[in-house]
Amino acid sequence: MSRILKANLKKFFGAGYERVPKSVFVWGVVFFALYSAKIHISIAPSVLALTSVFVTVTAFAVVLQSEDTIDSIRGQLMLPERPVLFHAAFFITVAAHTLFTKAGLLLITYLAISGWSGLGIAIFSICFVVSGGVTYALSFRTERKVAAYRLINHSRHNFCLYLLRYLLGNKTYLANTVVLWAFGCALAPMIGKSGFVAAMPLGFALSCLNTPLGVLLSSDRRLYRRVCSLPGQLRTVLLPYTVFVTAVNLTGCGLYLTSWRLSVGSIPADMFITAGCFSVIGAFLTVLLELRFPLLDWKVESDLWHHPRKYAVAGILVILAAALSFSKAL
């Protein structure tokens, strides 16, 4: 059990467990920042419990369903280790990773803004362990997904088909995209009814934030190496990749505009052109970052979803939206 535990802890936290002190440092910064700001919010135990369960279940599911994790598990199962001890060691590893990278920050935030509470810590601990154990039992698997599209031919049509199946074949990725679209639909009435209609472009910026497509090449190192070695990659890969991301961005912006029309009212004609421009710019920046600044040094695939780089495109678009809104307000 100890060798399985040690091997996986090194995989998740680095050879020298360097990720642990980094996480603790972030906890300290967040705690003292919130505590110094004297923000006090009374959080009901039920809210803490639901939030803890949601964060834990999501984090466990993403890690256990990652193809990189499955490949690692398949190799470890060949070792002469008792199944009970293996699962105990691997569960502890995933729980530690979830605690240090996701759930622990939730607890620190709760303690900082709601005050020290033994009941709150107990609720968090019980929800964390129980929901983590149930998710582990339901999500643990060793079989690889059957690849619907194994080879990337030198054809724009084929690569677009690969992108579509990549998105549809990963339920977590698809759910993330749908949630972002739903958030955009909810944001439209919030902005429209606030009276500051000039801030409408802000919704376009947030509608173009798509984490799965933003780390497409980074999540598959072999795919990235193949793309870099392909001749004529501008025509065969980068152009269809940009077109596909543009189409997804346009869908998000279209849903945002539809929600605006239904909840707020008329839409200025120039906003349709603005939505198209934001979609194209967002797609171009996404592909450029993936090609020139790929994230290849990740330990666990879920690390890609929380890397600060994913906010770069959205940040640039938010700045453009703010500048456009300010010019309209004048």
Secondary structure, DSSP 8 states (H G I E B T S, - for coil): -HHHHHHHHHHHH-TT-THHHHHHHHHHHHHHHHHHTT------HHHHHHHHHHHHHHHHHHHHT-HHHHHHHHHHTTSS--HHHHHHHHHHHHHHHHIIIIIHHHHHHHHHHH---HHHHHHHHHHHHHHHHHHHHHH--------S-----S-HHHHHHHHHHHHHT-HHHHHHHHHHHHHHHHHHHHHHTTT-GGGTHHHHHHHT--HHHHTTTTT-HHHHHHHHHSTTHIIIIIHHHHHHHHHHHHHHHHHHHHHHHHHT----THHHHHHHHHHHHHHHHHHHHHHHS-----SSTHHHHT-TTHHHHHHHHHHHHHHHHHHHH-
